Amino acid sequence: MADETVTVDVEHGVALVTLNRPEARNALNGELIAALRGALQECGGRDYVSAVVLTGADPAFCAGLDLGYLADRAERHAADEDIFPEVPVPRIPKPVIGAVNGPAVTGGLEVALACDLLVASERARFADTHTRVGIVPGWGLSVALPAAVGMRRAKEMSATGNFVDASTALTWGLVNHVVPHDELVPFALALAADMVSVDQSALNALMATYDDGADLVDRPRHDLERARYMEWQSDAEGAGASIAERKAGIIERGRAQKG
């Protein structure tokens, strides 16, 4: 299976799904979001797929939202689900392993957080730059990030917009493993193969139990974030231009912090 912006390769029960806009650092636009959601939903519905590995075409995992998409979404107030779906990564009845090969920034961080577990390349870096760009999250970051790293560290990431390197992400519990860059996808595929080897009925039931249990606590908080975003967006007159201006320097800031 293949798409211009997302590629899907299936072997031995594992689907390798790759965000494929490397020239834009896999930034999310409407086309990429739709292709990603469609690819994952298709994998979730196929009996020959038991696990999914989600990664990005180098050099980035996902640099967040595309500037043109940001401006269009702001102009249309994000009222259309086709413009701003509730989540970029739909829940499917198969485990999804995120193989983070480079920067995962803001919307890209939200994509990573939507995975069931994360393996990071030594080149991976993570940042929540919503406040630097001048927007508020609407994809559940205020729920998923504290669940991964704790409330105080999540607030630090969101309030500063600073980048977190791979080793710190491992220490904080944001990722499960950090591996050399060239070993990232093979390592993630090996984890997925382990998942293929277990009883699939039990695996799917247990993963659903994890997800449904989390919803008992997290769903009201996710709805609160979404409502807060929609309220903020409806009041953000002319947000598109100012967002574009602020976002332009985010990657350079990340490079400077790395140095």
PyMOL commands that set and color helices and strands:
alter all, ss='L'
color gray80, all
select helices_A, chain A and resi 22-24+30-44+67-75+107-113+130-133+141-149+151-160+166-172+181-196+200-235+239-247+250-258
alter helices_A, ss='H'
color red, helices_A
select strands_A, chain A and resi 6-11+14-19+51-56+96-100+103-105+117-121+125-127+164-165+177-179
alter strands_A, ss='S'
color yellow, strands_A
deselect
rebuild
show_as cartoon
